[in-house]
Amino acid sequence: MKKKILFLLIFPFITSCSSTKKSISIDDKNTIKAYVNLVLNNWHLAAAEANFDAYFGKMDTISVFIGTDASENWTKKEFSDFSKPYFDKGKAWDFQTLERNIYVNTSGDFVWFDELLNTWMGTCRGSGVLEKKGKTWKIKHYVLSVSIPNDDVQKVIAAKKKSDSIFLKKFN
């Protein structure tokens, strides 16, 4: 009898903790992937066309942009302040997507991606997170990194040794 009473007391809590979100279908995931791909293509295009409002309009108000330099961990405001002079001159950056992988969570309101890019820095990788708010997808987080061929890593380590030692002093 005690077990039944305990079960009746605990059961409502167990069932209330289960997710009410329904998993989306494969077709829905494919639709989301295609739409997010378009959002990201348009985001890169906005930079190439130096369209400040279109570029930063795709980023969430609390988004983060992590650049290739160890010091570049920017809020949207910091990144837009840094970038504004480039956009104002009509020359931001032009990243061409070579390939992109997009992953969708089971409820269809959150995606993460990685992409291979052709940039003025050579081949780079980008990765990030988007969240759907209402009917709009917003970039929440983006990381840009310069890819280094494995055979060249030792040369890069040597080339950045001095700057790293200066940068790392602020963490001691």
N, C-alpha and C positions, 0 to 999 in steps of 0.2 A: 504494500500500500504506500509506504514512504517513497518508493521508487517512482510510482505513478504520480504522486503529488509533486515530487521533484521534477519529473519530466514535464508535467503540465505548467510548472512555474518557469522552467528553462526554455521550453519549446518556442514561446512567443519571441524571446530574445534572439534565439538562433535564426528563426525565419525573418525577423526584422533586419538582421545583419546581411542577409543575402541581397545581392544587387538586383535592382528593379530594371536596370538597363538591359535591353535585348541585344543579342549579338547581331551584327549586320551580315548581310549575304555577301557572297563573293562578287556578285554584280555591283553591289553598293560599294565594296572596297575598290573595285576597278574604276568606278565612277569617281570616287574620292581621289584616287591616285592620279587620274587624268586631270582633275580640276586643280589639285595641288601642284602638279607638274606645270600647268599653265600659270598659276600664281607665281611660282619660282622663276619661270621663264620671263614673265613680265617684270618681275623684280629686278632681275639682271639687266633686262632691256632698259628699264627706267634709269639705271646707273649709266649704261652706255649712251643714252640720250640726254644725260644730265638733267633728268626730270626729278628734282628733289622731292616734290610732294608725292608723286607716284611711288618713288622708292621708299621713303620713310612712312608713307601711308599703309604700306603692307606689313609694317612692323607693329607689334603690340606696344602699348604705352610702357609696359614693364619689360620690354625685350632687352636682350643682351647680345652684343656683337663682340666676338673674340677674334682679334686680328692675328697676323703672323708674328708680330713682335711680342715678346714676353710681357711687356707693359700694357698691351692692348686688350683690356677687359672692360669694355665700355657699356654703359647704360645707353638706351636709345638717345637720350638727350646729349650725352657726351659724344656719342658717335655722330649725331647729326650736326653738332656744333663743330666738330673736327672736319666733317665732310663738306659743310656748306660752302666754303670758299672754292672748292673744286667744282661743285655743281654750278655755282655762280659764274665761273669762268667758262662753263659749257663743256668741261672735260672732266668727267669723273673717272670711271674705269669700265672696261668692257670684258666681262668674263663670259666665255663661250662654253656651254655645257657639252661635255663629250659623252658622259653617261650619268645616269641618276637612278638610285634605288629608293623607293618610297615604301614605308611600312605603316600600316594602319592598325590602331588598337581595335578591340572587339566591339566597342560601342560606336566607333566611327567619328569621334570628335577630337581625336588627337593623332598626329602623325609625326614620324621622325624620318630623316632621309640622310643619304650621303650622296655626294656628287663629285665627279672628276671634271676639272675645269682647265681650259686653255686660257691663260691670262698673260699680262705683260711681265709677270714674274716667272713665266714658264708654266709647267703643269702644277696645278694645285688641287687640294681637296677641300671641299666644303661639306659641312654636316650641320643639321639643325633640327628644330622642333617647331611644329605649327599646331595651333589649337583652333578649333571651330567655336566661334562666339556668335550665336544666332545663326545667320546664314553666311558669315564671313570667316575666312581662314586668315589668321594672323601669325606672323613669324614671331616666335617667343625667344628663340635662341639660335645663334648662328656662329659657327666656328670655321675660320678660314686657315688652312695650313699649307705651307709650301712642301711639296713632296720632294724627297731627296733619295736618289738612287742608293741602294745599299752599298754599292762599291765606292760611293763618294762621301759616306757618313763621316769618316775620319777627317777628311779635308774640311768639312763643314764644322765639325767640332773644333778643329784648330782655328778656323777663321773666326769663330764666335767666342773663343775662350776669354779674350780680354773684356768684351762687352758683358758676357755672363758674369764674370767676377765682379764687375762694377754693379750690375743689376742685383746680384745675390746679396750684396752687402746690406741692403735694406731689410733682409730677412734674418740677419744675425742679431 
